[in-house]
Amino acid sequence: MMSSKPKFAILVAVLVTLPVAALAQARAPEARKSLPDVVSSLSAQGYRIREIEMDDGYYEASVIDPKNVRGEVKIDSVTGEIIRFRPKD
């Protein structure tokens, strides 16, 4: 049977390594694209931007797409990818 000292040492070792393992798995938050970068990317894709703003961690813009359709786009602020296009009536 194991005495209480080795059990205590094992418990302490486990408790000390758990926070270290959790920190190793934690990732730094990804940097957002700057507004000029997003505007440049949209323009390069043929969009004409009428208005753009940050809302709830996403860029939202009122645009005219390359086919001359007016709409609203939602853009991922980290990747700069358009994740939604809604045509305006």
PyMOL Python script that loads the backbone (N, CA, C, O; Angstrom):
from pymol import cmd

cmd.read_pdbstr("""\
ATOM      1  N   MET A   1       0.838  -1.168   0.000  1.00  0.00           N
ATOM      2  CA  MET A   1       0.000   0.000   0.000  1.00  0.00           C
ATOM      3  C   MET A   1       0.890   1.239   0.000  1.00  0.00           C
ATOM      4  O   MET A   1       1.930   1.260   0.657  1.00  0.00           O
ATOM      5  N   MET A   2       0.483   2.263  -0.731  1.00  0.00           N
ATOM      6  CA  MET A   2       1.251   3.482  -0.880  1.00  0.00           C
ATOM      7  C   MET A   2       1.004   4.393   0.311  1.00  0.00           C
ATOM      8  O   MET A   2      -0.132   4.548   0.757  1.00  0.00           O
ATOM      9  N   SER A   3       2.078   4.998   0.827  1.00  0.00           N
ATOM     10  CA  SER A   3       1.900   5.938   1.938  1.00  0.00           C
ATOM     11  C   SER A   3       1.329   7.238   1.398  1.00  0.00           C
ATOM     12  O   SER A   3       1.274   7.431   0.184  1.00  0.00           O
ATOM     13  N   SER A   4       0.907   8.127   2.277  1.00  0.00           N
ATOM     14  CA  SER A   4       0.249   9.358   1.857  1.00  0.00           C
ATOM     15  C   SER A   4       1.213  10.352   1.209  1.00  0.00           C
ATOM     16  O   SER A   4       0.781  11.189   0.416  1.00  0.00           O
ATOM     17  N   LYS A   5       2.517  10.281   1.528  1.00  0.00           N
ATOM     18  CA  LYS A   5       3.472  11.222   0.942  1.00  0.00           C
ATOM     19  C   LYS A   5       3.602  11.025  -0.575  1.00  0.00           C
ATOM     20  O   LYS A   5       3.530  12.014  -1.305  1.00  0.00           O
ATOM     21  N   PRO A   6       3.788   9.804  -1.086  1.00  0.00           N
ATOM     22  CA  PRO A   6       3.862   9.646  -2.540  1.00  0.00           C
ATOM     23  C   PRO A   6       2.557  10.036  -3.239  1.00  0.00           C
ATOM     24  O   PRO A   6       2.595  10.615  -4.324  1.00  0.00           O
ATOM     25  N   LYS A   7       1.402   9.728  -2.634  1.00  0.00           N
ATOM     26  CA  LYS A   7       0.116  10.114  -3.212  1.00  0.00           C
ATOM     27  C   LYS A   7       0.028  11.635  -3.307  1.00  0.00           C
ATOM     28  O   LYS A   7      -0.428  12.179  -4.313  1.00  0.00           O
ATOM     29  N   PHE A   8       0.464  12.303  -2.263  1.00  0.00           N
ATOM     30  CA  PHE A   8       0.431  13.757  -2.240  1.00  0.00           C
ATOM     31  C   PHE A   8       1.355  14.323  -3.318  1.00  0.00           C
ATOM     32  O   PHE A   8       0.997  15.282  -4.001  1.00  0.00           O
ATOM     33  N   ALA A   9       2.527  13.740  -3.470  1.00  0.00           N
ATOM     34  CA  ALA A   9       3.481  14.198  -4.479  1.00  0.00           C
ATOM     35  C   ALA A   9       2.917  14.016  -5.885  1.00  0.00           C
ATOM     36  O   ALA A   9       3.093  14.883  -6.740  1.00  0.00           O
ATOM     37  N   ILE A  10       2.249  12.908  -6.124  1.00  0.00           N
ATOM     38  CA  ILE A  10       1.628  12.667  -7.430  1.00  0.00           C
ATOM     39  C   ILE A  10       0.519  13.674  -7.674  1.00  0.00           C
ATOM     40  O   ILE A  10       0.411  14.220  -8.772  1.00  0.00           O
ATOM     41  N   LEU A  11      -0.299  13.926  -6.677  1.00  0.00           N
ATOM     42  CA  LEU A  11      -1.385  14.885  -6.792  1.00  0.00           C
ATOM     43  C   LEU A  11      -0.834  16.274  -7.109  1.00  0.00           C
ATOM     44  O   LEU A  11      -1.358  16.961  -7.986  1.00  0.00           O
ATOM     45  N   VAL A  12       0.197  16.685  -6.415  1.00  0.00           N
ATOM     46  CA  VAL A  12       0.805  17.995  -6.659  1.00  0.00           C
ATOM     47  C   VAL A  12       1.364  18.066  -8.076  1.00  0.00           C
ATOM     48  O   VAL A  12       1.190  19.074  -8.760  1.00  0.00           O
ATOM     49  N   ALA A  13       2.024  17.015  -8.516  1.00  0.00           N
ATOM     50  CA  ALA A  13       2.587  16.995  -9.864  1.00  0.00           C
ATOM     51  C   ALA A  13       1.496  17.137 -10.919  1.00  0.00           C
ATOM     52  O   ALA A  13       1.665  17.870 -11.894  1.00  0.00           O
ATOM     53  N   VAL A  14       0.390  16.450 -10.731  1.00  0.00           N
ATOM     54  CA  VAL A  14      -0.726  16.540 -11.676  1.00  0.00           C
ATOM     55  C   VAL A  14      -1.319  17.940 -11.659  1.00  0.00           C
ATOM     56  O   VAL A  14      -1.574  18.512 -12.719  1.00  0.00           O
ATOM     57  N   LEU A  15      -1.541  18.497 -10.492  1.00  0.00           N
ATOM     58  CA  LEU A  15      -2.142  19.827 -10.391  1.00  0.00           C
ATOM     59  C   LEU A  15      -1.233  20.917 -10.958  1.00  0.00           C
ATOM     60  O   LEU A  15      -1.719  21.920 -11.481  1.00  0.00           O
ATOM     61  N   VAL A  16       0.061  20.729 -10.856  1.00  0.00           N
ATOM     62  CA  VAL A  16       0.999  21.716 -11.394  1.00  0.00           C
ATOM     63  C   VAL A  16       1.054  21.643 -12.914  1.00  0.00           C
ATOM     64  O   VAL A  16       1.188  22.675 -13.571  1.00  0.00           O
ATOM     65  N   THR A  17       0.953  20.452 -13.485  1.00  0.00           N
ATOM     66  CA  THR A  17       1.075  20.320 -14.936  1.00  0.00           C
ATOM     67  C   THR A  17      -0.221  20.635 -15.680  1.00  0.00           C
ATOM     68  O   THR A  17      -0.164  20.964 -16.865  1.00  0.00           O
ATOM     69  N   LEU A  18      -1.366  20.551 -15.046  1.00  0.00           N
ATOM     70  CA  LEU A  18      -2.624  20.847 -15.735  1.00  0.00           C
ATOM     71  C   LEU A  18      -2.684  22.278 -16.266  1.00  0.00           C
ATOM     72  O   LEU A  18      -2.996  22.461 -17.443  1.00  0.00           O
ATOM     73  N   PRO A  19      -2.402  23.295 -15.460  1.00  0.00           N
ATOM     74  CA  PRO A  19      -2.458  24.652 -16.017  1.00  0.00           C
ATOM     75  C   PRO A  19      -1.445  24.875 -17.138  1.00  0.00           C
ATOM     76  O   PRO A  19      -1.725  25.618 -18.078  1.00  0.00           O
ATOM     77  N   VAL A  20      -0.288  24.251 -17.055  1.00  0.00           N
ATOM     78  CA  VAL A  20       0.726  24.387 -18.104  1.00  0.00           C
ATOM     79  C   VAL A  20       0.207  23.781 -19.404  1.00  0.00           C
ATOM     80  O   VAL A  20       0.390  24.364 -20.473  1.00  0.00           O
ATOM     81  N   ALA A  21      -0.429  22.632 -19.326  1.00  0.00           N
ATOM     82  CA  ALA A  21      -0.983  21.992 -20.517  1.00  0.00           C
ATOM     83  C   ALA A  21      -2.097  22.841 -21.111  1.00  0.00           C
ATOM     84  O   ALA A  21      -2.203  22.959 -22.332  1.00  0.00           O
ATOM     85  N   ALA A  22      -2.923  23.430 -20.261  1.00  0.00           N
ATOM     86  CA  ALA A  22      -4.011  24.288 -20.751  1.00  0.00           C
ATOM     87  C   ALA A  22      -3.455  25.517 -21.446  1.00  0.00           C
ATOM     88  O   ALA A  22      -3.985  25.934 -22.476  1.00  0.00           O
ATOM     89  N   LEU A  23      -2.403  26.103 -20.905  1.00  0.00           N
ATOM     90  CA  LEU A  23      -1.787  27.267 -21.539  1.00  0.00           C
ATOM     91  C   LEU A  23      -1.158  26.909 -22.874  1.00  0.00           C
ATOM     92  O   LEU A  23      -1.192  27.709 -23.809  1.00  0.00           O
ATOM     93  N   ALA A  24      -0.596  25.741 -22.972  1.00  0.00           N
ATOM     94  CA  ALA A  24       0.028  25.310 -24.221  1.00  0.00           C
ATOM     95  C   ALA A  24      -1.012  25.151 -25.323  1.00  0.00           C
ATOM     96  O   ALA A  24      -0.711  25.372 -26.496  1.00  0.00           O
ATOM     97  N   GLN A  25      -2.241  24.768 -24.953  1.00  0.00           N
ATOM     98  CA  GLN A  25      -3.289  24.583 -25.936  1.00  0.00           C
ATOM     99  C   GLN A  25      -3.972  25.886 -26.311  1.00  0.00           C
ATOM    100  O   GLN A  25      -4.567  25.982 -27.384  1.00  0.00           O
ATOM    101  N   ALA A  26      -3.898  26.888 -25.450  1.00  0.00           N
ATOM    102  CA  ALA A  26      -4.543  28.167 -25.732  1.00  0.00           C
ATOM    103  C   ALA A  26      -3.823  28.851 -26.883  1.00  0.00           C
ATOM    104  O   ALA A  26      -2.594  28.856 -26.956  1.00  0.00           O
ATOM    105  N   ARG A  27      -4.621  29.431 -27.786  1.00  0.00           N
ATOM    106  CA  ARG A  27      -4.032  30.124 -28.927  1.00  0.00           C
ATOM    107  C   ARG A  27      -4.222  31.624 -28.752  1.00  0.00           C
ATOM    108  O   ARG A  27      -5.191  32.083 -28.148  1.00  0.00           O
ATOM    109  N   ALA A  28      -3.293  32.354 -29.283  1.00  0.00           N
ATOM    110  CA  ALA A  28      -3.432  33.801 -29.280  1.00  0.00           C
ATOM    111  C   ALA A  28      -4.545  34.171 -30.257  1.00  0.00           C
ATOM    112  O   ALA A  28      -4.702  33.523 -31.291  1.00  0.00           O
ATOM    113  N   PRO A  29      -5.312  35.201 -29.939  1.00  0.00           N
ATOM    114  CA  PRO A  29      -6.368  35.590 -30.872  1.00  0.00           C
ATOM    115  C   PRO A  29      -5.761  36.038 -32.203  1.00  0.00           C
ATOM    116  O   PRO A  29      -4.701  36.663 -32.243  1.00  0.00           O
ATOM    117  N   GLU A  30      -6.451  35.706 -33.274  1.00  0.00           N
ATOM    118  CA  GLU A  30      -5.950  36.055 -34.595  1.00  0.00           C
ATOM    119  C   GLU A  30      -6.188  37.541 -34.853  1.00  0.00           C
ATOM    120  O   GLU A  30      -7.204  38.097 -34.438  1.00  0.00           O
ATOM    121  N   ALA A  31      -5.263  38.161 -35.526  1.00  0.00           N
ATOM    122  CA  ALA A  31      -5.350  39.593 -35.806  1.00  0.00           C
ATOM    123  C   ALA A  31      -6.403  39.863 -36.877  1.00  0.00           C
ATOM    124  O   ALA A  31      -6.534  39.115 -37.846  1.00  0.00           O
ATOM    125  N   ARG A  32      -7.140  40.934 -36.683  1.00  0.00           N
ATOM    126  CA  ARG A  32      -8.129  41.344 -37.677  1.00  0.00           C
ATOM    127  C   ARG A  32      -7.456  42.061 -38.833  1.00  0.00           C
ATOM    128  O   ARG A  32      -6.405  42.683 -38.683  1.00  0.00           O
ATOM    129  N   LYS A  33      -8.091  41.954 -39.987  1.00  0.00           N
ATOM    130  CA  LYS A  33      -7.651  42.718 -41.154  1.00  0.00           C
ATOM    131  C   LYS A  33      -7.991  44.183 -40.884  1.00  0.00           C
ATOM    132  O   LYS A  33      -8.999  44.494 -40.250  1.00  0.00           O
ATOM    133  N   SER A  34      -7.143  45.063 -41.370  1.00  0.00           N
ATOM    134  CA  SER A  34      -7.420  46.488 -41.213  1.00  0.00           C
ATOM    135  C   SER A  34      -8.496  46.906 -42.213  1.00  0.00           C
ATOM    136  O   SER A  34      -8.708  46.239 -43.226  1.00  0.00           O
ATOM    137  N   LEU A  35      -9.161  47.998 -41.922  1.00  0.00           N
ATOM    138  CA  LEU A  35     -10.192  48.512 -42.817  1.00  0.00           C
ATOM    139  C   LEU A  35      -9.624  48.798 -44.211  1.00  0.00           C
ATOM    140  O   LEU A  35     -10.254  48.425 -45.201  1.00  0.00           O
ATOM    141  N   PRO A  36      -8.446  49.452 -44.327  1.00  0.00           N
ATOM    142  CA  PRO A  36      -7.887  49.659 -45.675  1.00  0.00           C
ATOM    143  C   PRO A  36      -7.606  48.344 -46.423  1.00  0.00           C
ATOM    144  O   PRO A  36      -7.772  48.284 -47.642  1.00  0.00           O
ATOM    145  N   ASP A  37      -7.184  47.295 -45.704  1.00  0.00           N
ATOM    146  CA  ASP A  37      -6.945  45.995 -46.346  1.00  0.00           C
ATOM    147  C   ASP A  37      -8.241  45.400 -46.899  1.00  0.00           C
ATOM    148  O   ASP A  37      -8.264  44.854 -48.002  1.00  0.00           O
ATOM    149  N   VAL A  38      -9.317  45.512 -46.117  1.00  0.00           N
ATOM    150  CA  VAL A  38     -10.615  44.972 -46.545  1.00  0.00           C
ATOM    151  C   VAL A  38     -11.130  45.755 -47.747  1.00  0.00           C
ATOM    152  O   VAL A  38     -11.614  45.163 -48.712  1.00  0.00           O
ATOM    153  N   VAL A  39     -11.030  47.082 -47.694  1.00  0.00           N
ATOM    154  CA  VAL A  39     -11.472  47.919 -48.806  1.00  0.00           C
ATOM    155  C   VAL A  39     -10.682  47.577 -50.068  1.00  0.00           C
ATOM    156  O   VAL A  39     -11.261  47.451 -51.147  1.00  0.00           O
ATOM    157  N   SER A  40      -9.385  47.428 -49.939  1.00  0.00           N
ATOM    158  CA  SER A  40      -8.528  47.092 -51.074  1.00  0.00           C
ATOM    159  C   SER A  40      -8.912  45.741 -51.670  1.00  0.00           C
ATOM    160  O   SER A  40      -8.972  45.591 -52.890  1.00  0.00           O
ATOM    161  N   SER A  41      -9.173  44.754 -50.806  1.00  0.00           N
ATOM    162  CA  SER A  41      -9.551  43.419 -51.263  1.00  0.00           C
ATOM    163  C   SER A  41     -10.884  43.440 -52.007  1.00  0.00           C
ATOM    164  O   SER A  41     -11.015  42.829 -53.068  1.00  0.00           O
ATOM    165  N   LEU A  42     -11.870  44.139 -51.453  1.00  0.00           N
ATOM    166  CA  LEU A  42     -13.180  44.233 -52.118  1.00  0.00           C
ATOM    167  C   LEU A  42     -13.041  44.918 -53.477  1.00  0.00           C
ATOM    168  O   LEU A  42     -13.608  44.467 -54.472  1.00  0.00           O
ATOM    169  N   SER A  43     -12.288  46.003 -53.505  1.00  0.00           N
ATOM    170  CA  SER A  43     -12.086  46.732 -54.767  1.00  0.00           C
ATOM    171  C   SER A  43     -11.409  45.848 -55.804  1.00  0.00           C
ATOM    172  O   SER A  43     -11.777  45.881 -56.978  1.00  0.00           O
ATOM    173  N   ALA A  44     -10.425  45.061 -55.388  1.00  0.00           N
ATOM    174  CA  ALA A  44      -9.720  44.162 -56.304  1.00  0.00           C
ATOM    175  C   ALA A  44     -10.646  43.093 -56.879  1.00  0.00           C
ATOM    176  O   ALA A  44     -10.400  42.576 -57.968  1.00  0.00           O
ATOM    177  N   GLN A  45     -11.708  42.765 -56.149  1.00  0.00           N
ATOM    178  CA  GLN A  45     -12.683  41.767 -56.612  1.00  0.00           C
ATOM    179  C   GLN A  45     -13.783  42.401 -57.464  1.00  0.00           C
ATOM    180  O   GLN A  45     -14.682  41.707 -57.938  1.00  0.00           O
ATOM    181  N   GLY A  46     -13.709  43.721 -57.656  1.00  0.00           N
ATOM    182  CA  GLY A  46     -14.680  44.393 -58.519  1.00  0.00           C
ATOM    183  C   GLY A  46     -15.852  45.026 -57.790  1.00  0.00           C
ATOM    184  O   GLY A  46     -16.787  45.503 -58.435  1.00  0.00           O
ATOM    185  N   TYR A  47     -15.829  45.043 -56.471  1.00  0.00           N
ATOM    186  CA  TYR A  47     -16.904  45.667 -55.704  1.00  0.00           C
ATOM    187  C   TYR A  47     -16.674  47.163 -55.586  1.00  0.00           C
ATOM    188  O   TYR A  47     -15.541  47.611 -55.408  1.00  0.00           O
ATOM    189  N   ARG A  48     -17.750  47.937 -55.684  1.00  0.00           N
ATOM    190  CA  ARG A  48     -17.687  49.369 -55.395  1.00  0.00           C
ATOM    191  C   ARG A  48     -18.336  49.571 -54.029  1.00  0.00           C
ATOM    192  O   ARG A  48     -19.489  49.192 -53.821  1.00  0.00           O
ATOM    193  N   ILE A  49     -17.611  50.152 -53.123  1.00  0.00           N
ATOM    194  CA  ILE A  49     -18.052  50.276 -51.738  1.00  0.00           C
ATOM    195  C   ILE A  49     -18.739  51.615 -51.529  1.00  0.00           C
ATOM    196  O   ILE A  49     -18.193  52.667 -51.860  1.00  0.00           O
ATOM    197  N   ARG A  50     -19.930  51.562 -50.981  1.00  0.00           N
ATOM    198  CA  ARG A  50     -20.691  52.772 -50.671  1.00  0.00           C
ATOM    199  C   ARG A  50     -20.558  53.138 -49.198  1.00  0.00           C
ATOM    200  O   ARG A  50     -20.531  54.317 -48.844  1.00  0.00           O
ATOM    201  N   GLU A  51     -20.474  52.124 -48.343  1.00  0.00           N
ATOM    202  CA  GLU A  51     -20.355  52.345 -46.896  1.00  0.00           C
ATOM    203  C   GLU A  51     -19.794  51.064 -46.289  1.00  0.00           C
ATOM    204  O   GLU A  51     -20.106  49.961 -46.740  1.00  0.00           O
ATOM    205  N   ILE A  52     -18.963  51.223 -45.262  1.00  0.00           N
ATOM    206  CA  ILE A  52     -18.412  50.043 -44.596  1.00  0.00           C
ATOM    207  C   ILE A  52     -18.238  50.354 -43.118  1.00  0.00           C
ATOM    208  O   ILE A  52     -17.870  51.467 -42.744  1.00  0.00           O
ATOM    209  N   GLU A  53     -18.509  49.345 -42.273  1.00  0.00           N
ATOM    210  CA  GLU A  53     -18.373  49.520 -40.825  1.00  0.00           C
ATOM    211  C   GLU A  53     -18.081  48.174 -40.168  1.00  0.00           C
ATOM    212  O   GLU A  53     -18.276  47.114 -40.764  1.00  0.00           O
ATOM    213  N   MET A  54     -17.610  48.246 -38.930  1.00  0.00           N
ATOM    214  CA  MET A  54     -17.380  47.043 -38.122  1.00  0.00           C
ATOM    215  C   MET A  54     -18.607  46.860 -37.244  1.00  0.00           C
ATOM    216  O   MET A  54     -19.059  47.802 -36.592  1.00  0.00           O
ATOM    217  N   ASP A  55     -19.153  45.626 -37.227  1.00  0.00           N
ATOM    218  CA  ASP A  55     -20.320  45.344 -36.392  1.00  0.00           C
ATOM    219  C   ASP A  55     -20.218  43.920 -35.866  1.00  0.00           C
ATOM    220  O   ASP A  55     -20.147  42.969 -36.645  1.00  0.00           O
ATOM    221  N   ASP A  56     -20.211  43.775 -34.556  1.00  0.00           N
ATOM    222  CA  ASP A  56     -20.159  42.456 -33.906  1.00  0.00           C
ATOM    223  C   ASP A  56     -18.985  41.605 -34.383  1.00  0.00           C
ATOM    224  O   ASP A  56     -19.123  40.391 -34.532  1.00  0.00           O
ATOM    225  N   GLY A  57     -17.833  42.227 -34.625  1.00  0.00           N
ATOM    226  CA  GLY A  57     -16.645  41.478 -35.011  1.00  0.00           C
ATOM    227  C   GLY A  57     -16.534  41.181 -36.500  1.00  0.00           C
ATOM    228  O   GLY A  57     -15.593  40.511 -36.927  1.00  0.00           O
ATOM    229  N   TYR A  58     -17.481  41.670 -37.296  1.00  0.00           N
ATOM    230  CA  TYR A  58     -17.467  41.487 -38.743  1.00  0.00           C
ATOM    231  C   TYR A  58     -17.505  42.851 -39.410  1.00  0.00           C
ATOM    232  O   TYR A  58     -18.047  43.809 -38.861  1.00  0.00           O
ATOM    233  N   TYR A  59     -16.920  42.927 -40.606  1.00  0.00           N
ATOM    234  CA  TYR A  59     -17.108  44.120 -41.419  1.00  0.00           C
ATOM    235  C   TYR A  59     -18.406  43.931 -42.181  1.00  0.00           C
ATOM    236  O   TYR A  59     -18.689  42.840 -42.678  1.00  0.00           O
ATOM    237  N   GLU A  60     -19.192  44.986 -42.274  1.00  0.00           N
ATOM    238  CA  GLU A  60     -20.408  44.972 -43.080  1.00  0.00           C
ATOM    239  C   GLU A  60     -20.333  46.154 -44.017  1.00  0.00           C
ATOM    240  O   GLU A  60     -20.003  47.268 -43.611  1.00  0.00           O
ATOM    241  N   ALA A  61     -20.644  45.899 -45.282  1.00  0.00           N
ATOM    242  CA  ALA A  61     -20.514  46.956 -46.278  1.00  0.00           C
ATOM    243  C   ALA A  61     -21.715  46.978 -47.209  1.00  0.00           C
ATOM    244  O   ALA A  61     -22.292  45.945 -47.549  1.00  0.00           O
ATOM    245  N   SER A  62     -22.068  48.184 -47.605  1.00  0.00           N
ATOM    246  CA  SER A  62     -23.056  48.399 -48.651  1.00  0.00           C
ATOM    247  C   SER A  62     -22.253  48.547 -49.939  1.00  0.00           C
ATOM    248  O   SER A  62     -21.391  49.421 -50.041  1.00  0.00           O
ATOM    249  N   VAL A  63     -22.535  47.696 -50.919  1.00  0.00           N
ATOM    250  CA  VAL A  63     -21.691  47.629 -52.119  1.00  0.00           C
ATOM    251  C   VAL A  63     -22.526  47.523 -53.389  1.00  0.00           C
ATOM    252  O   VAL A  63     -23.737  47.304 -53.360  1.00  0.00           O
ATOM    253  N   ILE A  64     -21.829  47.688 -54.493  1.00  0.00           N
ATOM    254  CA  ILE A  64     -22.344  47.332 -55.816  1.00  0.00           C
ATOM    255  C   ILE A  64     -21.367  46.281 -56.331  1.00  0.00           C
ATOM    256  O   ILE A  64     -20.169  46.538 -56.449  1.00  0.00           O
ATOM    257  N   ASP A  65     -21.894  45.087 -56.637  1.00  0.00           N
ATOM    258  CA  ASP A  65     -20.993  43.991 -57.021  1.00  0.00           C
ATOM    259  C   ASP A  65     -20.534  44.132 -58.470  1.00  0.00           C
ATOM    260  O   ASP A  65     -20.981  45.038 -59.173  1.00  0.00           O
ATOM    261  N   PRO A  66     -19.652  43.253 -58.919  1.00  0.00           N
ATOM    262  CA  PRO A  66     -19.130  43.351 -60.293  1.00  0.00           C
ATOM    263  C   PRO A  66     -20.198  43.256 -61.389  1.00  0.00           C
ATOM    264  O   PRO A  66     -19.952  43.657 -62.526  1.00  0.00           O
ATOM    265  N   LYS A  67     -21.384  42.727 -61.051  1.00  0.00           N
ATOM    266  CA  LYS A  67     -22.472  42.608 -62.034  1.00  0.00           C
ATOM    267  C   LYS A  67     -23.467  43.757 -61.893  1.00  0.00           C
ATOM    268  O   LYS A  67     -24.568  43.696 -62.441  1.00  0.00           O
ATOM    269  N   ASN A  68     -23.086  44.806 -61.162  1.00  0.00           N
ATOM    270  CA  ASN A  68     -23.918  45.993 -60.923  1.00  0.00           C
ATOM    271  C   ASN A  68     -25.137  45.726 -60.051  1.00  0.00           C
ATOM    272  O   ASN A  68     -26.145  46.421 -60.173  1.00  0.00           O
ATOM    273  N   VAL A  69     -25.061  44.737 -59.179  1.00  0.00           N
ATOM    274  CA  VAL A  69     -26.136  44.439 -58.238  1.00  0.00           C
ATOM    275  C   VAL A  69     -25.804  45.101 -56.904  1.00  0.00           C
ATOM    276  O   VAL A  69     -24.742  44.865 -56.329  1.00  0.00           O
ATOM    277  N   ARG A  70     -26.730  45.934 -56.419  1.00  0.00           N
ATOM    278  CA  ARG A  70     -26.545  46.563 -55.111  1.00  0.00           C
ATOM    279  C   ARG A  70     -26.827  45.530 -54.032  1.00  0.00           C
ATOM    280  O   ARG A  70     -27.736  44.709 -54.160  1.00  0.00           O
ATOM    281  N   GLY A  71     -26.034  45.583 -52.965  1.00  0.00           N
ATOM    282  CA  GLY A  71     -26.259  44.631 -51.892  1.00  0.00           C
ATOM    283  C   GLY A  71     -25.453  44.966 -50.659  1.00  0.00           C
ATOM    284  O   GLY A  71     -24.738  45.966 -50.599  1.00  0.00           O
ATOM    285  N   GLU A  72     -25.595  44.094 -49.680  1.00  0.00           N
ATOM    286  CA  GLU A  72     -24.858  44.211 -48.427  1.00  0.00           C
ATOM    287  C   GLU A  72     -24.001  42.958 -48.292  1.00  0.00           C
ATOM    288  O   GLU A  72     -24.464  41.844 -48.539  1.00  0.00           O
ATOM    289  N   VAL A  73     -22.744  43.156 -47.896  1.00  0.00           N
ATOM    290  CA  VAL A  73     -21.856  42.024 -47.673  1.00  0.00           C
ATOM    291  C   VAL A  73     -21.427  41.992 -46.222  1.00  0.00           C
ATOM    292  O   VAL A  73     -21.275  43.028 -45.575  1.00  0.00           O
ATOM    293  N   LYS A  74     -21.234  40.780 -45.726  1.00  0.00           N
ATOM    294  CA  LYS A  74     -20.676  40.555 -44.396  1.00  0.00           C
ATOM    295  C   LYS A  74     -19.326  39.908 -44.625  1.00  0.00           C
ATOM    296  O   LYS A  74     -19.211  38.932 -45.367  1.00  0.00           O
ATOM    297  N   ILE A  75     -18.293  40.461 -43.980  1.00  0.00           N
ATOM    298  CA  ILE A  75     -16.924  40.039 -44.248  1.00  0.00           C
ATOM    299  C   ILE A  75     -16.265  39.576 -42.962  1.00  0.00           C
ATOM    300  O   ILE A  75     -16.327  40.262 -41.942  1.00  0.00           O
ATOM    301  N   ASP A  76     -15.631  38.406 -43.012  1.00  0.00           N
ATOM    302  CA  ASP A  76     -14.881  37.890 -41.865  1.00  0.00           C
ATOM    303  C   ASP A  76     -13.727  38.840 -41.591  1.00  0.00           C
ATOM    304  O   ASP A  76     -12.922  39.108 -42.483  1.00  0.00           O
ATOM    305  N   SER A  77     -13.637  39.354 -40.372  1.00  0.00           N
ATOM    306  CA  SER A  77     -12.624  40.367 -40.060  1.00  0.00           C
ATOM    307  C   SER A  77     -11.211  39.793 -39.941  1.00  0.00           C
ATOM    308  O   SER A  77     -10.238  40.546 -39.967  1.00  0.00           O
ATOM    309  N   VAL A  78     -11.088  38.485 -39.813  1.00  0.00           N
ATOM    310  CA  VAL A  78      -9.756  37.864 -39.711  1.00  0.00           C
ATOM    311  C   VAL A  78      -9.242  37.450 -41.089  1.00  0.00           C
ATOM    312  O   VAL A  78      -8.093  37.723 -41.436  1.00  0.00           O
ATOM    313  N   THR A  79     -10.093  36.793 -41.868  1.00  0.00           N
ATOM    314  CA  THR A  79      -9.658  36.290 -43.171  1.00  0.00           C
ATOM    315  C   THR A  79      -9.911  37.279 -44.305  1.00  0.00           C
ATOM    316  O   THR A  79      -9.252  37.214 -45.342  1.00  0.00           O
ATOM    317  N   GLY A  80     -10.865  38.195 -44.114  1.00  0.00           N
ATOM    318  CA  GLY A  80     -11.233  39.132 -45.170  1.00  0.00           C
ATOM    319  C   GLY A  80     -12.177  38.514 -46.187  1.00  0.00           C
ATOM    320  O   GLY A  80     -12.506  39.150 -47.188  1.00  0.00           O
ATOM    321  N   GLU A  81     -12.617  37.287 -45.948  1.00  0.00           N
ATOM    322  CA  GLU A  81     -13.493  36.559 -46.869  1.00  0.00           C
ATOM    323  C   GLU A  81     -14.935  37.063 -46.761  1.00  0.00           C
ATOM    324  O   GLU A  81     -15.427  37.316 -45.661  1.00  0.00           O
ATOM    325  N   ILE A  82     -15.606  37.208 -47.903  1.00  0.00           N
ATOM    326  CA  ILE A  82     -17.030  37.550 -47.901  1.00  0.00           C
ATOM    327  C   ILE A  82     -17.788  36.305 -47.486  1.00  0.00           C
ATOM    328  O   ILE A  82     -17.685  35.259 -48.127  1.00  0.00           O
ATOM    329  N   ILE A  83     -18.552  36.425 -46.411  1.00  0.00           N
ATOM    330  CA  ILE A  83     -19.288  35.252 -45.937  1.00  0.00           C
ATOM    331  C   ILE A  83     -20.783  35.338 -46.231  1.00  0.00           C
ATOM    332  O   ILE A  83     -21.517  34.365 -46.059  1.00  0.00           O
ATOM    333  N   ARG A  84     -21.228  36.525 -46.682  1.00  0.00           N
ATOM    334  CA  ARG A  84     -22.639  36.651 -47.051  1.00  0.00           C
ATOM    335  C   ARG A  84     -22.805  37.852 -47.985  1.00  0.00           C
ATOM    336  O   ARG A  84     -22.199  38.905 -47.784  1.00  0.00           O
ATOM    337  N   PHE A  85     -23.635  37.669 -49.001  1.00  0.00           N
ATOM    338  CA  PHE A  85     -24.035  38.774 -49.884  1.00  0.00           C
ATOM    339  C   PHE A  85     -25.553  38.765 -49.932  1.00  0.00           C
ATOM    340  O   PHE A  85     -26.165  37.754 -50.275  1.00  0.00           O
ATOM    341  N   ARG A  86     -26.154  39.890 -49.588  1.00  0.00           N
ATOM    342  CA  ARG A  86     -27.616  40.018 -49.657  1.00  0.00           C
ATOM    343  C   ARG A  86     -27.956  41.136 -50.629  1.00  0.00           C
ATOM    344  O   ARG A  86     -27.643  42.300 -50.379  1.00  0.00           O
ATOM    345  N   PRO A  87     -28.594  40.784 -51.734  1.00  0.00           N
ATOM    346  CA  PRO A  87     -29.008  41.835 -52.683  1.00  0.00           C
ATOM    347  C   PRO A  87     -30.042  42.753 -52.034  1.00  0.00           C
ATOM    348  O   PRO A  87     -30.873  42.306 -51.244  1.00  0.00           O
ATOM    349  N   LYS A  88     -29.981  44.039 -52.375  1.00  0.00           N
ATOM    350  CA  LYS A  88     -30.997  45.001 -51.922  1.00  0.00           C
ATOM    351  C   LYS A  88     -32.085  45.076 -52.971  1.00  0.00           C
ATOM    352  O   LYS A  88     -31.830  45.008 -54.174  1.00  0.00           O
ATOM    353  N   ASP A  89     -33.287  45.216 -52.489  1.00  0.00           N
ATOM    354  CA  ASP A  89     -34.433  45.336 -53.425  1.00  0.00           C
ATOM    355  C   ASP A  89     -34.512  46.705 -54.025  1.00  0.00           C
ATOM    356  O   ASP A  89     -35.406  46.978 -54.826  1.00  0.00           O
TER     357      ASP A  89
END
""", "prot")
cmd.dss("prot")
cmd.show_as("cartoon", "prot")
cmd.util.cbc("prot")
cmd.orient("prot")
